[in-house]
């Protein structure tokens, strides 16, 4: 119940969790696209498999970094106000 109240009052963010779900969807899409290229005998199928998954990872890590920074700054603020 506490988690629901924190989420509804915007004290807890749902975007990091949503980003993780979207990340796995994007990885699945990259793998699916690479499998389609492979099944059609296209010579470039390894490129989306390797570079596509790396690109998706870097993009989502950059996005999640903002939320992790915000959480860490909150922890620093709490430690400074406690001392």
C-alpha positions as CSV (number, residue, x, y, z in Angstrom):
1,X,0.0,0.0,0.0
2,X,2.9,2.3,0.8
3,X,4.4,1.8,-2.6
4,X,1.1,2.6,-4.3
5,X,0.7,5.8,-2.3
6,X,4.4,6.8,-3.1
7,X,3.7,6.1,-6.8
8,X,0.5,8.1,-6.9
9,X,2.0,11.1,-5.2
10,X,5.1,11.1,-7.5
11,X,7.6,10.3,-4.7
12,X,8.5,7.0,-6.5
13,X,9.0,7.1,-10.3
14,X,7.7,4.4,-12.6
15,X,9.8,5.5,-15.6
16,X,12.9,3.4,-14.7
17,X,10.8,0.3,-14.5
18,X,9.1,1.2,-17.8
19,X,12.4,1.8,-19.4
20,X,13.5,-1.7,-18.4
21,X,10.4,-3.2,-20.0
22,X,11.0,-1.1,-23.2
23,X,14.6,-2.2,-23.2
24,X,13.7,-5.9,-23.4
25,X,11.2,-5.1,-26.1
26,X,13.8,-3.2,-28.1
27,X,16.3,-6.1,-27.7
28,X,13.6,-8.5,-28.9
29,X,12.9,-6.3,-31.9
30,X,16.5,-6.2,-32.8
31,X,16.8,-10.0,-32.5
32,X,13.7,-10.4,-34.5
33,X,14.9,-8.1,-37.3
34,X,18.2,-9.9,-37.4
35,X,16.4,-13.3,-37.6
36,X,14.3,-12.0,-40.5
37,X,17.5,-10.9,-42.3
38,X,19.1,-14.3,-41.7
39,X,16.1,-16.3,-42.9
40,X,16.0,-14.3,-46.1
41,X,19.7,-15.0,-46.7
42,X,20.8,-11.4,-46.4
43,X,24.5,-11.0,-45.8
44,X,24.2,-8.1,-43.3
45,X,22.3,-10.1,-40.6
46,X,25.2,-10.0,-38.0
47,X,25.3,-6.2,-38.0
48,X,22.0,-5.5,-36.4
49,X,22.6,-8.5,-34.1
50,X,25.8,-7.0,-32.7
51,X,25.6,-3.3,-33.2
52,X,21.8,-3.1,-32.8
53,X,21.9,-4.7,-29.4
54,X,24.9,-2.5,-28.3
55,X,23.2,0.6,-29.5
56,X,19.9,-0.2,-27.7
57,X,21.9,-0.9,-24.5
58,X,23.8,2.4,-24.7
59,X,20.7,4.4,-25.4
60,X,18.8,2.9,-22.5
61,X,21.7,3.2,-20.1
62,X,22.0,6.9,-20.9
63,X,18.3,7.3,-20.2
64,X,18.4,5.4,-16.9
65,X,21.5,7.3,-15.8
66,X,19.3,10.4,-15.2
67,X,17.1,8.5,-12.8
68,X,20.0,6.9,-11.0
69,X,21.7,10.3,-10.6
70,X,18.4,11.7,-9.2
71,X,18.2,8.9,-6.7
72,X,21.8,9.3,-5.6
73,X,21.4,13.0,-5.1
74,X,18.4,12.4,-2.9
75,X,20.5,10.0,-0.8
76,X,23.3,12.6,-0.5
77,X,20.7,15.3,0.5
78,X,19.3,12.9,3.2
79,X,22.8,12.2,4.6
80,X,23.7,15.9,4.7
81,X,20.4,16.9,6.4
82,X,20.9,14.1,9.0
83,X,24.3,15.2,10.2
